[in-house]
Amino acid sequence: MPQSKAQAGKVEILVQSDRLRLRWSWIKSLGGDGRRYVLPLGLPDTPVNRKVAQTKAQIIEQDLATNHFDPTLNKYRVQQSTTRLTVVALFERYMEAKTPHVYKSTLIKYRGLLSHLKKHFRAKPANAIGQVETIVFRDWLTNSEKLEPITVKDKLYLISACWDWAVLEKMCPDNPWLPVVSSFKVPPKQKPKPFTRDEIKMIVQGFRTDPEYCFYGDFVEFFLSIGCRTGEAVALLWKHVSDDCGTVWIGESVTVDGDRKAEKRYRARSLPLPDRLKALLLARRPAKVDPEAPIFLSRRGKIISIPPR
């Protein structure tokens, strides 16, 4: 449905992925903080549920106008009996609540986990999940789905985060996933051997002499030489390089979906560049450089796409 700008004090009814949600702003003239609020209702877009959404919207509008608005939103949430809430439905509501706040790559992980939850738990109620069920699910992911330990750990962490959220939202009394997450250990895995200098030279030379891929010669030489990840090299902007191109700061990365995100604190770093890479950057830098412009782009002037692992 069209998403027009809401009038002051008005609540919009929106649809996302066939689920109803409400959106409004608590403007300062009504005693608010100026923030925009979004309330996922967890209901499919049906005529009956539309009436529920309209009723909720009217209640919120009245509370905004009379200075009785509840900024925690607990007053306005659709109450659903936890005895009827399935594991799948709970995770779908969690996804809906988190969708506006996470990267596309995270949503892909959510969808992958959701397919496993549907396959394993089917219509099992969320309140029927105890520590035994969490262990069975862990072993099912490992033995039946043949997932790598690091992937199993990631999925267990995601579903535990869902239950943490459900506890805060008073949908579940506690989180039974905490023990299985904390006890699951990923065995160490030997890292692949890095390329030698001669191997790097051969790879770079292969790019520079290839009619189709020679455009990416500088990009390949740079990120292989400093040992950063592909997404980190793609994310580099001219403002991340010192004036003399002798130092580069790496603190952002680009995901497979093209999202730019900050690196974790322990990964952000400044690196001195050897004269060869310093000269490479100086040769690429325009006379009038835009600090926000990427250093490396695709042949078409777009962000370089990163293939999924």
C-alpha positions in Angstrom: 0.0 0.0 0.0 1.2 3.6 -0.5 3.2 5.0 2.4 2.4 8.6 2.5 3.8 10.9 5.1 1.7 10.8 8.2 0.0 13.9 9.6 1.0 15.1 13.0 -0.5 12.9 15.7 -1.8 10.4 13.1 -0.9 6.7 13.0 -0.3 5.0 9.7 -1.2 1.4 9.0 1.5 -0.3 6.8 2.0 -3.7 5.4 5.4 -5.4 5.1 5.8 -9.0 3.9 2.0 -9.4 4.4 2.3 -8.4 8.0 0.6 -5.3 9.6 2.5 -2.7 11.4 1.8 0.8 12.7 4.0 3.9 12.3 3.8 7.4 13.8 5.8 10.2 15.3 5.6 11.5 18.8 6.0 15.2 18.0 7.3 17.7 20.5 4.2 19.8 20.2 2.3 16.9 21.8 4.9 16.6 24.6 6.9 14.0 22.8 10.6 13.4 22.0 10.3 13.8 18.2 11.1 10.1 17.6 9.4 7.9 15.0 7.9 4.8 16.3 7.1 1.5 14.5 4.9 -1.2 16.1 4.8 -4.6 14.4 1.5 -6.2 15.2 2.5 -9.7 14.1 -0.8 -10.1 12.2 -1.4 -11.1 8.6 -3.1 -8.5 6.4 -6.7 -9.6 6.5 -10.0 -7.6 6.8 -10.4 -8.7 10.5 -6.9 -7.9 11.4 -7.2 -4.5 9.6 -9.9 -3.7 12.1 -7.6 -4.7 15.0 -4.9 -2.4 13.5 -7.4 0.5 13.1 -8.5 0.1 16.7 -4.9 0.1 17.9 -4.2 3.2 15.8 -7.1 5.1 17.3 -6.0 4.2 20.8 -2.5 5.5 20.1 -3.8 8.7 18.5 -6.0 9.4 21.5 -3.2 8.8 23.9 -0.9 11.1 21.9 -3.6 13.8 21.9 -4.3 13.5 25.7 -0.7 13.1 26.8 -1.2 9.5 27.9 1.1 7.9 25.3 3.2 4.9 26.6 6.6 5.1 25.0 7.4 1.5 25.9 4.6 0.5 23.6 3.6 -2.3 25.9 0.1 -0.9 26.2 -0.5 -1.3 22.4 1.0 -4.7 21.6 -1.3 -7.4 20.4 -1.5 -9.9 23.2 -1.2 -13.5 22.1 -1.5 -16.4 24.4 1.9 -18.1 24.9 0.2 -21.4 24.9 -0.7 -20.9 21.2 2.5 -19.2 20.2 4.6 -21.7 18.2 8.4 -21.6 17.8 8.0 -20.6 14.2 5.5 -17.9 15.0 7.7 -16.5 17.7 10.7 -16.3 15.5 8.7 -14.7 12.7 7.6 -12.0 15.2 11.2 -11.5 16.2 12.2 -11.1 12.6 9.5 -8.6 12.0 10.6 -6.5 15.0 14.3 -6.6 14.0 13.9 -6.1 10.2 14.1 -2.3 10.3 17.2 -2.4 12.4 19.5 -5.0 10.9 21.6 -5.5 7.8 20.4 -7.5 4.8 23.0 -10.1 5.5 21.5 -10.6 8.9 18.0 -11.0 7.4 19.5 -13.8 5.2 20.7 -15.6 8.3 17.2 -15.1 9.9 15.5 -16.7 6.9 17.9 -19.6 6.9 17.3 -20.3 10.5 13.5 -19.9 10.0 13.5 -22.7 7.4 15.3 -25.0 9.9 12.8 -24.1 12.6 9.9 -24.9 10.3 11.4 -28.2 9.3 12.3 -29.4 12.8 9.7 -27.9 15.2 6.8 -27.5 12.8 3.8 -26.5 15.1 5.5 -27.1 18.4 4.6 -24.4 21.0 7.3 -22.1 22.1 6.5 -22.7 25.8 7.2 -26.4 25.3 10.9 -25.8 24.6 13.2 -26.8 27.4 16.9 -27.7 27.6 16.2 -31.2 26.2 14.6 -29.8 23.1 17.5 -27.3 22.6 20.0 -30.2 22.7 18.0 -32.3 20.3 17.8 -29.3 17.9 21.6 -28.8 18.2 22.3 -32.4 17.4 19.8 -32.3 14.5 21.6 -29.4 12.9 24.9 -31.2 13.3 24.0 -34.7 12.4 20.9 -34.5 10.1 21.5 -31.2 8.4 25.3 -31.7 8.3 26.1 -28.1 9.2 29.6 -27.0 10.2 30.1 -26.4 13.9 30.6 -22.6 13.4 27.3 -22.5 11.5 25.5 -24.4 14.2 26.9 -22.1 16.8 25.7 -19.1 14.8 22.1 -20.5 14.5 22.0 -21.3 18.2 23.1 -17.8 19.0 20.4 -16.3 16.8 17.6 -18.3 18.3 18.8 -17.6 21.8 18.7 -13.9 21.0 15.1 -14.4 19.8 14.2 -15.9 23.2 16.0 -13.0 25.0 13.8 -10.6 23.1 10.7 -12.8 23.9 11.5 -12.7 27.6 11.7 -8.9 27.5 8.4 -8.8 25.6 6.8 -11.1 28.2 6.1 -13.8 25.6 8.3 -16.4 27.3 9.2 -16.8 31.0 12.9 -17.6 30.4 15.5 -18.5 27.8 16.1 -22.3 27.7 18.7 -21.8 24.9 21.4 -20.2 27.1 23.0 -23.4 28.4 23.3 -25.0 25.0 24.8 -21.9 23.5 27.4 -21.4 26.2 28.4 -25.1 26.2 28.7 -25.5 22.5 32.4 -25.3 21.5 33.6 -24.8 18.0 36.8 -26.9 17.5 39.8 -25.0 16.3 40.4 -25.0 12.6 43.8 -24.5 11.0 43.9 -21.3 9.0 44.9 -21.5 5.3 48.5 -20.6 4.5 48.8 -17.0 3.3 50.0 -16.4 -0.2 53.8 -15.9 -0.6 55.2 -12.7 -2.1 55.9 -14.6 -5.3 52.3 -16.0 -5.4 50.9 -12.5 -4.9 53.0 -11.2 -7.8 51.7 -13.9 -10.0 48.1 -13.3 -9.1 48.4 -9.5 -9.6 50.2 -10.1 -12.9 47.4 -12.4 -14.0 44.9 -9.6 -13.4 46.9 -6.9 -15.0 47.5 -8.8 -18.2 43.9 -10.1 -18.5 41.8 -8.1 -21.1 38.6 -8.5 -19.0 40.0 -8.1 -15.5 43.0 -5.8 -15.9 40.8 -2.9 -14.5 40.9 -4.5 -11.1 44.7 -4.9 -10.9 45.2 -2.1 -8.4 42.4 -3.4 -6.2 43.8 -6.9 -6.1 47.3 -5.8 -5.5 46.3 -3.5 -2.7 44.1 -5.9 -0.6 46.4 -8.9 -1.1 49.5 -6.9 -0.1 48.1 -5.5 3.1 46.2 -8.6 4.1 42.8 -7.1 4.5 39.5 -8.8 3.6 37.8 -8.1 0.3 34.9 -6.2 2.0 37.3 -4.0 3.9 39.1 -3.0 0.7 35.8 -2.3 -1.1 34.7 -0.1 1.8 37.8 2.1 1.7 37.1 5.8 1.0 39.6 8.5 0.3 39.0 10.0 3.8 40.5 6.8 5.2 43.9 7.5 3.7 46.4 10.0 5.1 47.3 13.1 3.0 50.5 11.5 1.8 48.9 8.1 1.2 51.3 6.6 3.6 48.7 5.3 6.1 45.3 3.7 5.7 42.6 3.3 8.3 40.5 0.2 8.1 37.3 0.4 10.1 34.4 -0.4 7.8 33.4 -3.2 5.4 30.9 -3.8 2.7 28.8 -7.0 2.8 27.7 -9.3 0.0 24.5 -7.3 -0.2 26.3 -4.0 -0.6 25.6 -2.8 3.0 28.3 -0.7 4.6 28.9 -1.4 8.2 31.4 -0.5 10.9 33.9 -3.1 11.8 34.0 -4.6 15.3 36.1 -2.5 17.6 39.0 -5.0 17.8 39.2 -5.2 14.0 39.5 -1.5 13.3 43.1 -0.6 12.7 45.6 1.8 11.0 48.2 0.4 8.7 51.4 1.9 7.4 51.8 1.4 3.6 55.0 0.5 1.8 56.2 2.8 -0.9 54.8 0.6 -3.6 51.2 0.9 -2.3 51.7 4.5 -1.4 52.7 5.2 -5.0 49.7 3.2 -6.2 47.2 5.3 -4.3 48.9 8.6 -5.2 48.6 7.6 -8.9 44.9 6.8 -8.4 43.9 9.9 -6.4 42.1 12.6 -8.4 43.4 16.1 -8.4 40.1 17.2 -6.7 39.4 14.3 -4.4 36.1 13.7 -2.7 36.8 12.4 0.8 33.6 10.3 0.7 34.4 8.7 -2.7 35.4 5.0 -2.8 39.0 4.4 -3.7 38.2 1.3 -5.7 35.1 0.9 -7.9 33.9 -1.5 -10.5 34.4 -1.0 -14.2 30.9 0.6 -14.4 31.7 3.0 -11.5 29.6 1.0 -9.0 30.5 -0.5 -5.7 32.5 -3.7 -6.3 30.2 -6.7 -5.7 31.5 -9.3 -3.3 30.7 -13.0 -4.1 29.1 -15.0 -1.2 31.3 -17.5 0.5 
